[in-house]
Amino acid sequence: MTTLRKRFLEDLQLHGFAASTQYVYVSAIKQLARHYHQRPDQLTEEQLRQYFLHLTQIRKVSRSNATIALCAIKFFFEHTLQRPWPVFALARPRREQKLPVVLSRAEVRQLLGCVTGEVYRSYFTTVYACGLRLSEAAHLQVADVDGARGLLRVRGKGNRDRYVPLPPPLLVRLRAFWKTHHSVPWLFPAPHSAKPPRPLNRKGIQQAFAAARERCGLSKHPTVHTLRHCYATHLLEVGVNLRLIQANLGHHSPKTTALYTHLTEPARATLRIPLEQLMSDL
């Protein structure tokens, strides 16, 4: 490991970035260096500007990938190299305004019924019933289940832990599933994992979900994260307070959670009668 890479990793650790984020940021800097066939600390501000143009105009990477590259490079140059260049303010991609896919409660049950393998069925049920992110659910540990209080401890994004309500039927399911593997410490151990046991990995989770979606034959194209959107939307539809949903989801800003108010059945219903009246004499 080079001295520069070691210092970059130490800076990331000092700022409290998760191991997965450290890996992504280091990979982004390696891609930048490979693009120019130069050490990253030898690059100029104009080269960075051209690289960001290359990502967005030539490679046409997604907004999320462009943002990751920008954040990694910005951190490396501003913190590790102490070069706060103006190009970093210029290069940020514009925020997209896209509404997420949301399934009805019947569609969620249909989808979960198409999942094969008890570990994946229990995992996806937990994602939906507790509104978790993919990695949050994958890294749940047996000790995180507080059956006495009906709570689940979640290691959230940005090292922000939280407790979410654990529905009694899900607790019964998790206890039954635990009896089938006893793979401490993971609640959802990877099938056939070596010792010590490992948690479910992202690729396996996504493949299992894609297979269930294919068998299910839904016209919509949900992802694992769709189950989290469904959790928030369905709770709003039955009258749960938006602030409580924000806390359960681990959202820092209420504006993020407020998006779901546009996706609920009651919100759509308020438009039906006015629209019917508008169209009645056409």
C-alpha positions in Angstrom: 0.0 0.0 0.0 1.4 3.4 -1.0 1.8 6.2 1.6 -0.7 8.3 -0.3 -3.4 5.6 -0.2 -2.7 4.8 3.4 -3.2 8.5 4.3 -6.4 8.7 2.3 -7.8 5.7 4.1 -6.8 7.1 7.5 -8.6 10.4 6.6 -11.7 8.5 5.7 -11.5 6.6 8.9 -11.0 9.8 10.9 -14.2 11.2 9.3 -16.1 8.0 10.4 -16.9 6.6 7.0 -18.1 3.0 6.9 -15.8 0.3 5.4 -18.1 0.0 2.4 -17.8 3.8 1.7 -14.0 3.6 2.1 -13.9 0.9 -0.5 -16.0 2.8 -3.0 -14.0 6.0 -2.5 -10.7 4.3 -3.0 -12.0 2.6 -6.1 -13.1 6.0 -7.5 -9.6 7.4 -7.0 -8.1 4.3 -8.7 -10.4 4.8 -11.7 -9.3 8.5 -11.9 -5.6 7.5 -11.9 -6.1 4.8 -14.5 -7.9 7.2 -16.8 -4.9 9.5 -16.9 -2.2 6.9 -16.2 -0.9 9.3 -13.6 -0.6 9.4 -9.8 -3.7 11.3 -8.6 -1.7 13.8 -6.6 0.0 14.9 -9.8 -3.3 15.8 -11.6 -4.3 19.4 -12.3 -7.6 21.1 -11.7 -8.2 21.3 -15.4 -7.7 17.5 -15.7 -10.3 16.9 -13.0 -12.7 19.2 -14.9 -12.2 17.2 -18.1 -12.6 14.0 -16.2 -16.0 15.0 -14.8 -17.0 16.0 -18.4 -15.9 12.6 -19.6 -18.0 10.8 -17.0 -21.2 12.8 -17.8 -20.8 13.5 -21.5 -18.9 10.6 -22.9 -19.5 7.7 -20.6 -22.9 9.1 -19.6 -22.8 7.5 -16.1 -25.9 7.7 -13.9 -26.3 10.7 -11.6 -25.6 8.5 -8.5 -22.3 7.2 -10.0 -21.3 10.7 -11.0 -22.0 11.9 -7.5 -20.0 9.1 -5.9 -17.0 9.9 -8.1 -17.3 13.6 -7.3 -17.6 13.1 -3.5 -14.6 10.7 -3.5 -12.4 12.9 -5.6 -13.5 16.1 -3.7 -12.7 14.4 -0.3 -9.3 13.2 -1.6 -8.2 16.6 -2.9 -9.7 18.8 -0.2 -8.8 16.7 2.9 -5.9 14.4 1.9 -4.1 16.8 -0.5 -5.4 20.1 1.0 -6.5 21.4 -2.4 -10.0 23.0 -2.2 -10.4 23.8 -5.9 -13.4 25.6 -7.3 -14.1 22.8 -9.8 -15.8 20.7 -7.1 -18.6 23.3 -6.7 -19.1 23.4 -10.4 -19.2 19.6 -11.1 -22.0 18.5 -8.9 -24.8 16.8 -10.9 -28.3 18.3 -10.8 -30.7 16.7 -8.5 -33.2 14.4 -10.2 -36.9 14.5 -9.3 -38.2 11.0 -9.7 -41.0 9.3 -7.8 -40.2 5.8 -6.6 -42.1 2.6 -7.7 -44.7 1.6 -5.0 -46.6 -1.7 -4.9 -50.0 -2.2 -3.3 -50.2 -4.3 -0.2 -51.6 -7.2 -2.2 -48.7 -6.9 -4.7 -46.1 -7.0 -1.8 -47.7 -10.2 -0.5 -47.7 -11.6 -4.0 -44.0 -10.8 -4.5 -42.9 -12.1 -1.1 -44.8 -15.3 -1.8 -42.6 -15.9 -4.9 -39.4 -15.7 -3.0 -37.6 -19.1 -2.6 -35.4 -20.0 0.3 -36.3 -19.4 3.9 -33.3 -17.1 4.5 -34.4 -14.8 1.6 -38.1 -15.0 2.4 -37.4 -13.9 6.0 -34.9 -11.3 4.9 -37.3 -9.6 2.4 -40.2 -9.8 4.9 -38.1 -8.0 7.5 -37.1 -5.3 4.9 -40.7 -4.6 4.3 -42.1 -5.0 7.8 -39.4 -2.7 9.3 -38.7 -0.3 6.4 -35.0 -1.1 6.1 -32.3 -0.4 3.6 -30.7 -3.4 1.9 -27.5 -3.2 3.8 -29.2 -2.4 7.1 -31.2 -5.7 7.0 -28.3 -7.7 5.7 -26.1 -6.8 8.7 -28.7 -7.4 11.4 -27.4 -9.5 14.2 -29.3 -11.8 16.5 -28.6 -9.5 19.5 -30.4 -6.7 17.7 -33.7 -8.4 18.2 -35.3 -7.1 21.4 -38.3 -9.4 21.7 -39.3 -8.3 25.2 -39.8 -4.7 24.0 -40.8 -5.5 20.5 -38.0 -3.5 18.9 -35.3 -4.1 16.4 -31.9 -2.2 16.6 -30.7 -1.0 13.2 -27.2 0.2 12.4 -28.2 3.0 10.0 -26.7 5.1 7.3 -24.0 7.5 8.5 -23.4 5.5 11.7 -26.8 6.6 13.1 -28.3 3.7 15.0 -32.1 3.6 15.6 -34.8 1.3 17.0 -37.8 0.4 14.9 -41.0 -1.4 15.9 -40.8 -5.2 15.5 -44.3 -6.5 14.5 -45.2 -9.6 16.6 -45.8 -11.9 13.6 -42.3 -11.0 12.3 -40.8 -11.8 15.7 -42.5 -15.3 15.6 -41.1 -15.8 12.0 -37.6 -14.7 13.0 -37.5 -17.0 16.1 -38.6 -19.9 13.9 -36.0 -19.1 11.3 -33.3 -18.7 14.0 -33.9 -22.3 15.0 -32.9 -23.5 11.5 -29.4 -22.1 11.5 -28.0 -20.8 14.9 -25.3 -18.9 12.9 -24.1 -16.4 15.5 -23.9 -13.4 15.1 -25.9 -12.9 11.9 -29.7 -12.9 11.7 -29.5 -13.7 8.0 -26.4 -15.8 7.3 -25.3 -16.4 3.7 -26.3 -19.9 2.5 -23.4 -22.3 2.6 -21.0 -19.6 3.9 -17.6 -20.6 5.2 -16.7 -20.4 8.9 -17.0 -17.9 10.5 -20.5 -17.3 9.0 -21.0 -14.3 6.8 -24.1 -12.2 6.3 -26.1 -12.2 3.1 -24.2 -10.3 0.4 -25.6 -7.6 -1.9 -25.3 -9.6 -5.1 -27.1 -12.7 -3.7 -29.9 -10.5 -2.3 -30.4 -8.7 -5.6 -30.4 -12.0 -7.6 -32.9 -13.6 -5.2 -35.2 -10.5 -5.6 -34.9 -10.5 -9.4 -35.8 -14.1 -9.5 -38.9 -13.6 -7.3 -39.9 -10.6 -9.5 -39.6 -12.7 -12.6 -41.8 -15.5 -11.2 -44.3 -13.0 -9.9 -44.9 -11.4 -13.3 -45.7 -7.9 -12.0 -46.0 -5.1 -14.6 -44.1 -2.8 -12.4 -40.3 -3.1 -11.9 -39.6 -3.0 -8.2 -36.2 -3.3 -6.5 -35.3 -4.3 -3.0 -35.5 -0.6 -2.0 -39.1 -0.6 -3.3 -40.1 -2.6 -0.2 -38.9 0.3 2.0 -40.9 2.8 -0.1 -43.9 0.5 0.3 -43.5 0.4 4.1 -43.6 4.2 4.3 -46.5 4.6 1.9 -48.6 1.9 3.4 -48.1 3.3 7.0 -49.2 6.8 5.7 -52.3 5.3 4.2 -53.5 3.8 7.5 -52.9 7.2 9.3 -49.5 6.8 11.0 -47.9 10.2 11.7 -45.3 11.4 9.2 -42.8 12.2 12.0 -43.0 8.7 13.3 -42.4 7.3 9.9 -39.4 9.6 9.4 -37.9 8.3 12.7 -38.4 4.7 11.7 -36.9 5.2 8.3 -33.9 7.0 9.7 -34.3 10.1 7.5 -32.4 13.1 8.6 -34.8 15.6 7.0 -38.6 15.5 7.1 -38.5 16.7 3.4 -37.3 13.3 2.4 -40.2 11.5 4.1 -42.7 14.0 2.8 -42.2 12.6 -0.6 -44.5 9.6 0.3 -47.5 11.8 0.9 -47.8 12.1 -2.9 -47.9 8.3 -3.3 -50.7 7.3 -0.9 -54.2 6.2 -1.9 -55.9 9.0 0.2 -53.8 11.6 -1.6 -54.9 10.2 -5.0 -58.5 9.9 -3.8 -58.8 13.7 -3.1 -58.4 14.3 -6.8 -60.9 11.7 -8.1 -64.2 13.6 -7.5 -62.8 17.0 -8.9 -61.4 15.2 -11.9 -64.7 13.4 -12.5 -66.6 16.7 -12.4 -64.1 18.3 -14.7 -64.5 15.5 -17.3 -68.2 14.9 -16.9 -69.3 17.2 -19.8 -66.5 16.5 -22.2 
